[in-house]
Amino acid sequence: MRLYRVKAIYLKELKELLRDRVSRVVVFVVPFIITLLFGYGMSLDVENVPFAVCDEDRSAFSRDFIQKIRQNREFFDFRGYTLSQREIEKLLLEGKVKFGVVIPEGFEKKLKEGKRVYVQVLLDGTFPFQAEVAGTYVDAVANSFLLELLPHLKELPFSVDTRYWFNEELRQKYVTSSGILAVVFTVSPAIFTAIIFSKERERGTIYNIYTSPVGRLEYLLGKQLLTLTVYTVNVLFLFGVVTLLFKVPFRGNFPFFFLSTELFILTSSSVGMLISTFMRTQIGAIVVTLIITIIPAFLYSGYLVPVSSMGKEAYVEAHLFPTLYYMNIVKGSFLKGVSPLLLLKDLTVIAVFYLVFLSLSYFRFRKRER
């Protein structure tokens, strides 16, 4: 073995690494991105669950019970009082809280008289694991509260009546089966678009476009139209699979859901299109697109972990990806039956993402080689 040959091979590979942009990304950037995203996002702990309270009794006992819940700041995030149970239902529908506590009138009086009292806890069942854990926490707080009152009571007349909203039976299948649509339509259209763009550059047929009179925007939109046509069929097929095979109830407005999905597919394809303007090979475009889309789709969309329970850094990161907003539309349409007016804000954000990605792709694409 000749050491100088080993040295020569080493220097050659080092120079190729420094010249190859894809290799530099794979070696240096990708591990950093994966570490950053997984470090912030991969947490299954139920923390900072937002809740509201409707105190119809307004007594010393009811205030003590509420304070007991609020003291658990690691688990609960108190969002304030409401004047009625209907307001809690509205907050649940809009996703601003994950559960609400309703303390009935006469709470203190009935406790002192030894009569049974029902405190109602309304939980958002679109995240079954979070709902179950939150309900368990509230039960633990109630038991602790009762133990403190025990010396002053003849019996234990107090119990918690728990109801789960939107997913009454807490079937995780409903959540995962419907939510996977957001993941699929984030990753697949992006990769497909990246392939059809990078394929021309890799094979050299892109020169036909360079010498043709076709404009940049015409070229980009023509490619996207193909992606939209292909995935429109997938939208209808996968919707049938979710509703018929997995029997997930659809409670929303289908025309609004369909149009939102079409716009989201255009947004996802714009991501793949933008990435392909940086890549010269199909494999490079596929790898980078896969990394940039699949990790946020699983970890930062609310599919595995509720965004409201994430840390501050992860919470901010989640809002930088369009999948979060489409996931809100999916869950709102399938499980909650939310009005399109309430989901219009999410649709508007997706539209903004699409215009941004399309504009960046337009400015990156040139009808000549760099």
N, C-alpha and C positions, 0 to 999 in steps of 0.2 A: 504493500500500500504506500502510495506517495502522498505525503501531506500537502504538497503544493497543488496537487490535483483536487484534493478535497477543498482547499482554499479557493481554487478557481471556480469550482462548482458553486461554492457558497456565495462568492461575489457575483456570479452570473444570476443566481436566483434572487439575490438581494436587489440587483439592478432591475430585474423584471418586475419585482414586487413594487418598487418605487415608480416604475413606468405604468403599471397596470392599475387604473383607477378602481376597477371592480374588485381586484384582489385587496387593495388597501381598505376599501369599504368593508369587505367580508372579514378581514383580519382585525381591523381596529374599531370601526364604527359599530358594526353589528353587535359584538359582545357588550359594548357600552349601552347601546339602546335596549337590548334584552335585559341587562342587569337593572337599568333604570326603571323600565316599565314593570318588570316582575317585582322589583323591590318595593315599589309603591303600591302596585295593584293586587298582588297575590296575597290577599288577607281574607280569611273566611270568618274572622271574629265579628260578632254583632256588637257594634259600638255606635254611639252618637245617633241613636234612633230618634228621629223627630216625633214629638207628640204634642197634643193639645188637650185641654181639660175644659169640660163644661160642668161647673159647680152650681147646681140648682139649689143646694142647701145653704151654702155660705155660712157655715157654722165653724166652731173651733175644731170639732172633730174632722170635718171635711178638709179644712186647711191643713191640719196635721197630717192627714193621709196624703194629700197632694205633696206636701213638703217631703214626706218620706220617699216619694217617687223621684222628686227633683234632686234629692241628695245624691242619687246614683248618677252622677254626671258622666261617669265613664261609659254608661250604657244608654242613658236617655238625654235627649236634647229638647228642653222645654221650649215650645214655641208660643206659649201664651194661652189665655182663656178665651172661650167663646161664650156667646149668650144662649146658644141653643144647640141641641144635638144635630139639627140640620146644618149648622155651620161646620161642625166636625165632618159630617158626610161630604160637604163641599170640598173641604181641605183634603180629605182622602181621595176624592175623585180627581182633584188637580195634582195630586202627588206631593203636596206641600208637607204633609205629615204621614207617618206610617201607622200610627194608631192614635186613638182618642179615648179618654176616660170620662164617663158620664156619671156624676154623683147625684142621686135623686134627692128631691126635696124631702125633708124629714129624716135625713140620714142620722143625725145626732140623736134626735128624739127617739127614734125606733131602737137605736143601740142601747140607750139608757133604759128603755122599757123592756129590753130583752127580746124584741121582735126581730125577725129576719129582714135583712136589708140586702138588696142586689145592686152592686156597682157594675155598670156595663163598660166593657172594654171593646172598642171597635178596631179591628186590625186589618191592614191592607194585606190580603192573601196573595198578591201577585208575586211576593217573595216568601214562599212557604217557610223556609228555614228561619228567616228573620222573624216572621210572624210567630212561629212556635216559640222561639227563644224569648222574644219580647213578652209574649203571654206568660211564659214561665217566670220571667223577672217580676212582672206585676203580681203574680200569685205569691211569690216570695215576699214582696213588699207588704202585701195584704196580711200574710201570716205573721210577719214581724209586727205589724201595726196591731193585730189582734192580741198578740202576746203581751204587748204593753198595756192594753186595756183589760186584760183578763182579771186582774185583781178587783176591778170595778164592775164586772159583769157577772151575771148569774150563769149565763151560758154563752155559746158562740153563735149569735144570730146572723153573723155577717158572712156573705159569700160573694164571689166575683162571677158575674155572668159574661162569658166571653163569646163574641161572634166574629167570624172571619168574613171579610168582604171580598168580592170579585173572584175569589177562588175558595168557595165555602168548604170544600172537602180537602183543601190543601194538597191538591194533586200536583206534584212537581212536574209531571209529564206535560201538563198544560203550559207551564212556564217555559220549559226547555224546548218543547216542540214548536211553539210559536216564536220564541226568541231566536231559535236557530236561523229563522228567515233573515234576520238582520245580519247575522254572521255570514251566511251564504252570499247575500247580495252585497256585502262589503268586499269579500275576498274574490269571489269567482269572476264578476265582471271586470274587476281591475286587472286580474291576471290575463284574462282573455284579450282585453284591449292592449295590454303590454306586449303580448305575443304577436298580435297581428301588426303592431307598429314596428317592433324590433326585427321581425322576420324580414321585412323589406330591406332594412339597413344591412342585416347580416348577409343576405343573398345578393345585395347590390342592385336590386330592382328599384330601390328608392331613387336612382338616377333618372328613371322614367318620369317620376314626379317632378324632379328638379327641372327637367327640360320641358315640362308640359305647361300649358297656360292655367292650370287649376290653381286657385288661390289657397293660401294657408288655411283659412277658416273653412273653406269648402272641403278641403281634404280632411280636416279634423272632424267636422260634423258628419261627413260621409262615413268615416270609420265608426263614429259613435252610433250612427243610425243602424249599422249592422249589429252592433252589440245590443242595442235596445230591442231590435227585432228578435234576436235569439232569446233574450232573457224575458221578453214578454210571454213567450210560451212557457218558460220556466216559472214565471209568477203564477200563472193559472194552474199549472200542473202541481207545484208545491203547495199552493193554497188548498187544492183538493186533497193532497196527501195529509196535510195538517188537520183539516176539518173532517174528512171522511175516514181516513185510516186511524189517526190518533184521536179523533173525536173531540178535538179542542173546540169549544164554543166560540163562534164569532158574533160579537154583540155590537159592532160598530157600523159605520157607513162604508160599504164596499167600494163605491165609486171613488170616494176620497182616499181610501186605503190604496186602491189600485193606482191612482194618479200619483200619490206620494211615493209608492214603490217605483214607479217609472222614473220619477225625478231622482230618486236615490240611486237607481241603477246608472243614470247618466253621471251622477256625482262620483260614484265608485269607478266608473270607466274613465273619468277624467283623471283620477289618481293614477291609474295604470298608464294612461296616455302621457301624463307629465313625467312619470318615472322613466318611461321608454325614451324620452328625449335626452336623458342623461346616459342611457345604456346603449352599447353598440352590439350586444349579443343577446340572443333570446334567453339563455340561461341566466345571464346577469339581471335582465329585466324581471324574470320570473322570481328569482331569489329575493331581490330587493323589494319587489311588490308584495311578495308573500310575507316578509317580515314586517313591513310597514302597515299591512292591513290586518293580518291575522291576530297579532298580539293585542292591539287596541280593540278589535272586534270581540274578543273573549273577555278581556280584563277591564276595559274602560267603557263598556257600553251598558253596564247594568245587567249583563247576562248571567254572570257568576256571582258578582258581589254588588249589592246596592251602592250606587254612587254616593248617596247621602251618608253612608257609613265609612267612606274612605277618609284618609287623612287629607290635609289641606293641599299638599302638592299633587296627590293623585286626583283630587276633586277638580283642580284646575286643569290638569292634563286631560281628564275625561271630556271636558267641554271643548277641547281643541280638536276633537274627532267627530265627524258627522254621524257616526254609527249611534252615538248616544241619543241623538235627536230622533233618528229613525226608530230606535228601540222604544222610545216613548210612544211613537205612533203605533207600533206593533202591539205593545201591551195595552195601550188605550183602546185599540180597535178590537182585539181579541177578547181580553179579559174584563175590561171596565165598561166598554160601550160608551166611551167618551165622545161628546159632540165634536164635529170637525172644527167648530169655532175655537174650542179649547186647545186643539192640536195645531191650529194655524201658525202659532209661533214657532213650533218645531219645524214645520214645513218651510217657513220663511228662512230659518237658519240654514236648512239643507240647500235651499235655492241660492243663498249667498255663497256657501261652500262651492257649489257647482260653478257659479260665475267666476269665483277666484281661481279654481283649478283650471277651468277652461281658458281663462285669460293668461295664466302662467304658461300653459301649454302652447298657446298661440305665440307668445313672445319667445319661448324657447325654441320652437320649430322654425327652421330656416330652409329655404329651398336651395341650399348649397351645403357642402361639407365644411365643418369647422376645421 
